[in-house]
Amino acid sequence: FMDFADSDDETSNQYTESITEACEPGKATEECADTITDYLGALSSGTTQPTQKPAAAITSYLDALSSVSEPPAPYAAKKETSAPAVASYLESVTTGEAAPPSPKEVGSYLDALSTGEVKKP
């Protein structure tokens, strides 16, 4: 896990770079989950500020988790992504309307998703 101490543009850029390196579009890997957990923990603690690139990587990660199998026809054409929900949530955290989750909660949830303990969104 990463540990950045300063809340500034450089810190935000470091998280963005780490997420970009760890998270491949359309793939849900443990490395990506760990990096996302670190980023959300930093958001929760105020160590960094939300930016668009990590939000896109988180959305891609969640979409990869939910795309294990295609929905049966005729629903296939109506398949939606989690992008609007993630963007809305991150915006709520940014404005203070929603409290960010704790790093432990995020890590626990992502671990449960990756092991199949909880149903994928």
C-alpha contacts under 8 A as a table, 3 or more apart, distances in Angstrom:
res1	aa1	res2	aa2	distance
1	F	34	D	6.86
1	F	35	T	7.05
1	F	38	D	6.28
2	M	35	T	7.73
2	M	38	D	6.30
3	D	38	D	7.92
4	F	11	T	6.62
4	F	47	T	7.20
5	A	11	T	7.99
5	A	47	T	6.50
6	D	11	T	6.21
6	D	47	T	6.05
6	D	48	T	7.55
7	S	11	T	6.01
7	S	12	S	7.49
7	S	46	G	6.93
7	S	47	T	4.54
7	S	48	T	4.79
7	S	49	Q	7.32
8	D	11	T	5.32
8	D	12	S	6.38
8	D	47	T	7.98
8	D	48	T	6.56
8	D	49	Q	7.81
9	D	12	S	5.02
9	D	13	N	6.02
10	E	13	N	5.00
10	E	14	Q	6.17
11	T	14	Q	4.99
11	T	15	Y	6.37
11	T	47	T	7.84
11	T	48	T	6.30
12	S	15	Y	5.24
12	S	16	T	6.14
12	S	48	T	5.54
12	S	49	Q	6.43
12	S	50	P	7.71
12	S	51	T	7.44
13	N	16	T	4.91
13	N	17	E	6.04
14	Q	17	E	5.13
14	Q	18	S	6.11
15	Y	18	S	5.04
15	Y	19	I	6.08
15	Y	39	Y	6.31
15	Y	54	P	7.74
16	T	19	I	5.26
16	T	20	T	6.05
16	T	51	T	7.93
16	T	53	K	6.40
16	T	54	P	5.71
17	E	20	T	5.03
17	E	21	E	6.12
18	S	21	E	5.17
18	S	22	A	6.05
18	S	35	T	6.95
19	I	22	A	5.11
19	I	23	C	5.63
19	I	32	C	6.87
19	I	35	T	5.94
19	I	36	I	6.81
19	I	54	P	6.34
19	I	57	A	7.00
20	T	23	C	5.58
20	T	24	E	7.35
20	T	53	K	7.94
20	T	54	P	7.57
20	T	57	A	7.24
21	E	24	E	7.49
22	A	31	E	5.92
22	A	32	C	5.01
22	A	35	T	6.85
23	C	27	K	7.20
23	C	28	A	7.59
23	C	29	T	7.33
23	C	31	E	7.41
23	C	32	C	4.72
23	C	57	A	6.53
23	C	61	Y	7.39
24	E	27	K	5.57
24	E	28	A	7.83
24	E	32	C	7.90
24	E	57	A	7.97
25	P	57	A	7.02
25	P	60	S	5.74
25	P	61	Y	7.15
26	G	60	S	5.68
26	G	61	Y	6.45
26	G	63	D	7.01
26	G	64	A	4.93
27	K	60	S	7.58
27	K	61	Y	6.23
27	K	64	A	5.39
27	K	65	L	7.81
28	A	32	C	6.74
28	A	33	A	7.36
28	A	61	Y	5.23
28	A	62	L	7.53
28	A	64	A	5.61
28	A	65	L	6.05
29	T	32	C	5.19
29	T	33	A	6.31
30	E	33	A	4.96
30	E	34	D	6.14
30	E	114	S	7.47
31	E	34	D	5.17
31	E	35	T	6.22
32	C	35	T	5.10
32	C	36	I	6.07
32	C	61	Y	7.63
33	A	36	I	5.12
33	A	37	T	6.06
33	A	61	Y	7.95
33	A	107	G	7.65
33	A	110	L	6.19
33	A	111	D	7.77
34	D	37	T	5.00
34	D	38	D	6.27
34	D	107	G	7.13
35	T	38	D	5.06
35	T	39	Y	6.25
36	I	39	Y	5.02
36	I	40	L	6.09
36	I	54	P	7.97
36	I	58	I	6.82
37	T	40	L	5.23
37	T	41	G	6.02
37	T	103	P	6.13
37	T	106	V	5.80
37	T	107	G	5.41
37	T	110	L	7.84
38	D	41	G	5.05
38	D	42	A	6.20
38	D	103	P	6.97
39	Y	42	A	5.06
39	Y	43	L	6.27
39	Y	48	T	7.98
40	L	43	L	4.91
40	L	44	S	6.08
40	L	100	P	7.66
40	L	101	P	7.46
40	L	102	S	7.80
40	L	103	P	6.42
40	L	106	V	7.35
41	G	44	S	4.96
41	G	45	S	6.20
41	G	101	P	7.56
41	G	102	S	6.10
41	G	103	P	4.22
41	G	104	K	7.99
41	G	106	V	7.81
42	A	45	S	5.16
42	A	46	G	5.94
42	A	47	T	4.83
42	A	48	T	5.58
42	A	103	P	7.93
43	L	46	G	5.09
43	L	47	T	6.11
43	L	48	T	5.39
43	L	49	Q	6.02
43	L	50	P	6.72
43	L	100	P	7.04
44	S	47	T	7.71
44	S	99	A	7.76
44	S	100	P	4.99
44	S	101	P	6.26
44	S	102	S	6.12
44	S	103	P	7.27
45	S	48	T	7.93
46	G	49	Q	6.88
49	Q	94	T	7.70
50	P	54	P	7.73
50	P	55	A	7.75
50	P	90	L	7.22
50	P	94	T	6.67
51	T	54	P	6.19
51	T	55	A	6.70
52	Q	55	A	5.13
52	Q	56	A	6.29
53	K	56	A	5.12
53	K	57	A	6.36
54	P	57	A	4.98
54	P	58	I	6.11
55	A	58	I	5.08
55	A	59	T	6.15
55	A	86	V	7.22
55	A	87	A	6.83
55	A	90	L	7.42
56	A	59	T	5.04
56	A	60	S	6.15
56	A	83	A	7.69
57	A	60	S	5.01
57	A	61	Y	6.11
58	I	61	Y	5.02
58	I	62	L	6.20
58	I	86	V	7.80
59	T	62	L	5.16
59	T	63	D	6.05
59	T	82	S	6.36
59	T	83	A	5.25
59	T	86	V	6.33
60	S	63	D	5.01
60	S	64	A	6.07
60	S	83	A	7.85
61	Y	64	A	5.11
61	Y	65	L	6.38
62	L	65	L	5.06
62	L	66	S	6.30
62	L	82	S	6.91
62	L	121	P	7.62
63	D	66	S	5.05
63	D	67	S	6.04
63	D	81	T	6.11
63	D	82	S	6.33
63	D	83	A	7.94
64	A	67	S	5.22
64	A	68	V	7.10
65	L	68	V	6.37
65	L	113	L	7.85
65	L	120	K	6.26
65	L	121	P	7.49
66	S	69	S	7.82
66	S	120	K	5.57
66	S	121	P	5.56
67	S	70	E	6.46
70	E	76	A	6.69
71	P	75	Y	6.01
71	P	76	A	5.16
71	P	79	K	7.39
72	P	75	Y	5.80
72	P	76	A	5.89
73	A	76	A	5.15
73	A	77	A	7.55
74	P	77	A	6.62
74	P	78	K	7.93
75	Y	78	K	5.21
75	Y	79	K	6.59
76	A	79	K	5.43
81	T	84	P	7.45
82	S	85	A	5.42
82	S	86	V	6.21
83	A	86	V	5.21
83	A	87	A	6.05
84	P	87	A	5.15
84	P	88	S	6.01
85	A	88	S	5.10
85	A	89	Y	6.09
86	V	89	Y	5.11
86	V	90	L	6.10
87	A	90	L	5.23
87	A	91	E	6.08
88	S	91	E	5.10
88	S	92	S	6.20
89	Y	92	S	5.00
89	Y	93	V	6.29
89	Y	98	A	7.56
90	L	93	V	5.04
90	L	94	T	6.15
91	E	94	T	4.96
91	E	95	T	6.23
92	S	95	T	5.23
92	S	96	G	5.99
92	S	97	E	4.93
92	S	98	A	5.21
93	V	96	G	5.07
93	V	97	E	6.07
93	V	98	A	4.90
93	V	99	A	5.93
93	V	100	P	5.88
94	T	97	E	7.74
95	T	98	A	7.74
96	G	99	A	6.58
101	P	105	E	6.27
101	P	106	V	6.48
102	S	105	E	5.23
102	S	106	V	6.39
103	P	106	V	5.16
103	P	107	G	6.03
104	K	107	G	5.18
104	K	108	S	5.97
105	E	108	S	5.16
105	E	109	Y	6.10
106	V	109	Y	5.16
106	V	110	L	6.13
107	G	110	L	5.21
107	G	111	D	6.01
108	S	111	D	5.15
108	S	112	A	6.13
109	Y	112	A	5.07
109	Y	113	L	6.17
110	L	113	L	5.01
110	L	114	S	6.15
111	D	114	S	5.16
111	D	115	T	6.21
112	A	115	T	5.26
112	A	116	G	5.95
112	A	117	E	4.84
112	A	118	V	5.64
113	L	116	G	5.13
113	L	117	E	6.14
113	L	118	V	5.45
113	L	119	K	6.86
113	L	120	K	6.26
114	S	117	E	7.81
115	T	118	V	7.99
116	G	119	K	6.55
116	G	120	K	7.62
